[in-house]
Structure formats: structure tokens, C-alpha cells
Amino acid sequence: MWELLEGLGKENREKVAWSINEQVIQTGIGKGKPFEYSLEGISSTEAVFREHEAIDLVFSKGTDEEIMSALQTNNVPIRIREMQELVKSGYEFTFDDVNNSFILDLP
């Protein structure tokens, strides 16, 4: 999807991508579907640690500033915004050690 939106410029690309992802997330939430967020492909142990920390902050209702600090970035990535939407809708997570992923579901 990023390649298709590349000509929009970074700020517009993120707005359009979020608009698309938000609709997908809201449709899944409306149907009570579970979500999975995999850490597969994250290359370093440090990056995995930062991702865990950011997700813990999302579910403990940390601020955007705390989340950006944990991820060492200057914006809240779309994947994190997706999780924030799930938290707002009452989703909780468990961690699947076998698949190295977060399973997000309604209690």
C-alpha cells in the first residue's frame, strides 16, 4: 500500500493510510473480531523490546509522548494508532510466545 501512496508525500500518505486502516479496524471491531500483531520481521532485540514497551504503554493508557519516546520516533505509527482504537473499544491482549505475536481480543 505504501508504494501506491508514495506520490502523496509523507504527511498526506500517513493521513490516507490511517483513513484506510481505521475503516478496516472499525469493521473488525464492529464484528468483534480478534486481531493479531506479529513481531516477526523486527530485526533487533532492542527494537522488539521497544515495541513491547510501546504496546504496554498503549494498554496502560500511556500518552503519545511516552509511546513515541519508547519507540524513539517523532510520530505515533499507524500500527500503534490501530492498537489505541482497540483499547478504546475494550480489547485486551495476550502474548503468544510461540508465534511471537500479540493476540488482541474482547474479554
SERO-4910 file (N, C-alpha, C, O; in steps of 0.05 Angstrom, whole numbers):
BEGIN
 pado doro    nc1    nc2    nc3   cac1   cac2   cac3    cc1    cc2    cc3    oc1    oc2    oc3
  Met    A     16    -24      0      0      0      0     17     25      0     11     45    -13
  Trp    A     40     24     15     57     48     17     67     56    -11     68     80    -16
  Glu    A     73     37    -28     83     44    -54     62     59    -70     68     78    -85
  Leu    A     37     50    -68     15     63    -82     11     92    -73      3    109    -89
  Leu    A     16     97    -48     11    124    -36     36    142    -36     35    165    -27
  Glu    A     58    131    -46     83    146    -44     83    174    -56     96    192    -45
  Gly    A     69    178    -78     68    203    -91     53    225    -75     54    248    -83
  Leu    A     40    218    -54     25    238    -38     42    254    -19     33    274     -8
  Gly    A     67    246    -15     83    260      6     78    247     33     57    235     37
  Lys    A     97    249     50     96    234     76     71    240     92     57    222    101
  Glu    A     65    266     97     43    273    114     16    264    102      0    252    116
  Asn    A     11    269     77    -14    261     64    -16    230     62    -37    219     65
  Arg    A      7    217     57      7    188     55     -1    176     82    -17    157     83
  Glu    A      9    187    104      1    176    130    -28    181    136    -42    164    148
  Lys    A    -39    204    128    -67    210    133    -85    191    117   -104    180    128
  Val    A    -78    186     92    -94    168     75    -92    140     85   -112    125     87
  Ala    A    -67    131     92    -63    104    102    -79    100    128    -91     79    131
  Trp    A    -78    120    146    -93    117    171   -123    116    165   -137    100    178
  Ser    A   -133    132    147   -161    131    140   -170    103    130   -191     94    138
  Ile    A   -153     91    114   -159     64    104   -158     44    127   -177     28    131
  Asn    A   -136     45    143   -133     26    165   -154     29    186   -164      9    198
  Glu    A   -162     54    191   -183     59    212   -209     45    204   -223     34    221
  Gln    A   -216     46    178   -241     33    169   -239      3    173   -258     -9    181
  Val    A   -216     -8    167   -213    -37    170   -215    -45    199   -228    -64    206
  Ile    A   -201    -30    217   -202    -35    245   -231    -32    256   -240    -50    271
  Gln    A   -245    -11    248   -272     -7    258   -291    -29    249   -309    -37    263
  Thr    A   -287    -38    224   -304    -60    214   -299    -85    231   -318    -99    239
  Gly    A   -274    -91    237   -267   -115    253   -278   -112    282   -288   -131    293
  Ile    A   -275    -88    293   -285    -83    320   -316    -87    320   -326    -99    338
  Gly    A   -329    -76    300   -358    -79    298   -367   -108    298   -389   -114    307
  Lys    A   -351   -125    287   -358   -153    285   -346   -170    308   -349   -194    310
  Gly    A   -332   -156    326   -320   -170    349   -297   -188    342   -291   -207    356
  Lys    A   -284   -182    320   -262   -200    310   -237   -196    327   -231   -175    337
  Pro    A   -222   -218    330   -196   -215    344   -175   -204    323   -179   -206    299
  Phe    A   -153   -193    334   -132   -183    317   -106   -195    327   -103   -203    350
  Glu    A    -87   -197    309    -60   -207    316    -40   -187    306    -41   -178    283
  Tyr    A    -21   -181    323      1   -163    316     27   -179    320     35   -184    343
  Ser    A     40   -186    298     64   -202    299     89   -185    301     91   -164    288
  Leu    A    108   -195    316    134   -182    317    154   -194    298    178   -187    298
  Glu    A    144   -213    282    162   -226    262    172   -205    243    158   -187    234
  Gly    A    198   -207    238    210   -188    219    223   -164    233    238   -149    220
  Ile    A    218   -160    259    233   -139    273    261   -150    278    264   -171    291
  Ser    A    280   -136    268    307   -147    266    323   -149    292    338   -168    296
  Ser    A    321   -129    309    339   -129    332    324   -134    358    300   -128    360
  Thr    A    338   -145    377    327   -149    404    318   -123    416    298   -122    430
  Glu    A    334   -102    412    327    -76    423    301    -65    411    284    -54    426
  Ala    A    297    -69    385    273    -59    372    248    -75    383    227    -64    386
  Val    A    252   -101    387    230   -117    398    223   -107    427    200   -105    434
  Phe    A    244   -102    442    239    -91    469    224    -65    469    205    -61    484
  Arg    A    232    -47    451    218    -21    448    189    -25    440    171    -11    450
  Glu    A    184    -44    422    157    -49    413    140    -60    436    117    -51    439
  His    A    150    -78    451    136    -88    475    130    -65    494    107    -63    504
  Glu    A    149    -48    499    145    -26    517    123     -7    507    106      2    522
  Ala    A    123     -2    481    103     16    470     75      4    472     56     18    478
  Ile    A     73    -22    467     47    -35    468     37    -36    497     14    -32    502
  Asp    A     55    -41    516     47    -40    544     37    -12    551     17     -9    566
  Leu    A     50      9    540     41     36    545     13     41    533     -3     55    545
  Val    A      9     30    509    -18     34    497    -39     22    515    -60     35    520
  Phe    A    -35     -2    525    -56    -15    541    -57     -5    569    -77    -11    583
  Ser    A    -37     10    578    -39     22    604    -46     52    601    -45     68    620
  Lys    A    -55     59    577    -64     86    570    -42    107    573    -47    129    583
  Gly    A    -18     99    565      4    119    565     -1    141    544    -17    137    526
  Thr    A     13    162    547     10    185    529     24    180    502     42    162    501
  Asp    A     16    195    482     30    192    456     60    199    460     76    186    447
  Glu    A     66    218    476     94    226    481    110    202    493    132    197    485
  Glu    A     98    188    512    111    165    524    115    143    504    136    130    503
  Ile    A     95    139    487     97    118    466    119    125    446    135    108    439
  Met    A    119    150    437    140    159    418    168    157    430    187    149    416
  Ser    A    170    163    456    196    160    469    205    131    470    228    125    465
  Ala    A    186    113    476    193     85    477    202     74    450    221     58    448
  Leu    A    189     84    429    196     75    402    219     91    389    228     85    368
  Gln    A    227    112    403    248    130    393    240    141    366    256    140    346
  Thr    A    216    153    364    206    164    340    193    191    346    187    197    369
  Asn    A    187    206    325    175    232    329    145    233    321    133    254    319
  Asn    A    134    209    316    106    208    310     95    181    320    110    162    326
  Val    A     68    179    323     56    154    332     50    138    307     33    146    290
  Pro    A     64    115    303     59     99    279     31     89    277     16     86    297
  Ile    A     23     84    253     -5     74    247    -11     49    263    -33     46    273
  Arg    A      8     31    265      3      5    280     -4     11    309    -20     -3    321
  Ile    A      8     32    320      2     39    348    -26     52    349    -41     47    368
  Arg    A    -32     69    330    -59     81    329    -81     60    327   -102     62    339
  Glu    A    -75     39    312    -94     16    310    -98      4    338   -121     -1    345
  Met    A    -77      0    352    -80    -12    379    -95      7    398   -110     -2    414
  Gln    A    -89     33    395   -104     52    412   -134     51    406   -150     53    425
  Glu    A   -142     46    382   -170     43    375   -181     18    388   -204     17    398
  Leu    A   -165     -4    388   -174    -29    400   -178    -25    431   -197    -35    442
  Val    A   -159    -11    443   -162     -5    472   -187     10    478   -202      4    496
  Lys    A   -193     31    462   -217     47    465   -242     29    464   -262     35    476
  Ser    A   -240      8    448   -263    -10    444   -264    -33    464   -281    -51    461
  Gly    A   -246    -33    483   -246    -53    504   -230    -78    499   -232    -98    514
  Tyr    A   -213    -78    479   -197   -101    473   -175   -104    493   -165    -84    505
  Glu    A   -166   -129    498   -144   -135    516   -125   -152    500   -132   -163    479
  Phe    A   -100   -155    510    -81   -171    495    -69   -193    512    -67   -191    536
  Thr    A    -61   -214    498    -44   -235    510    -21   -237    490    -23   -230    467
  Phe    A      2   -248    500     25   -251    482     28   -281    476     29   -297    495
  Asp    A     30   -287    451     34   -315    442     64   -318    437     75   -310    417
  Asp    A     78   -331    456    107   -335    454    115   -352    431    136   -348    419
  Val    A     98   -372    424    105   -390    402    106   -375    376    125   -379    360
  Asn    A     87   -358    371     86   -342    346     97   -314    348     98   -300    328
  Asn    A    107   -307    372    119   -281    376    100   -258    367    107   -240    352
  Ser    A     75   -260    377     55   -241    369     36   -234    392     32   -250    410
  Phe    A     24   -211    390      3   -203    408    -24   -211    397    -29   -206    373
  Ile    A    -40   -223    413    -67   -230    405    -86   -211    420    -86   -209    445
  Leu    A   -101   -196    405   -119   -176    416   -148   -185    412   -156   -191    389
  Asp    A   -162   -186    434   -189   -196    433   -206   -183    455   -196   -171    474
  Leu    A   -232   -185    451   -250   -175    472   -251   -195    495   -250   -220    490
  Pro    A   -254   -186    519   -254   -205    542   -279   -222    542   -283   -239    560
***
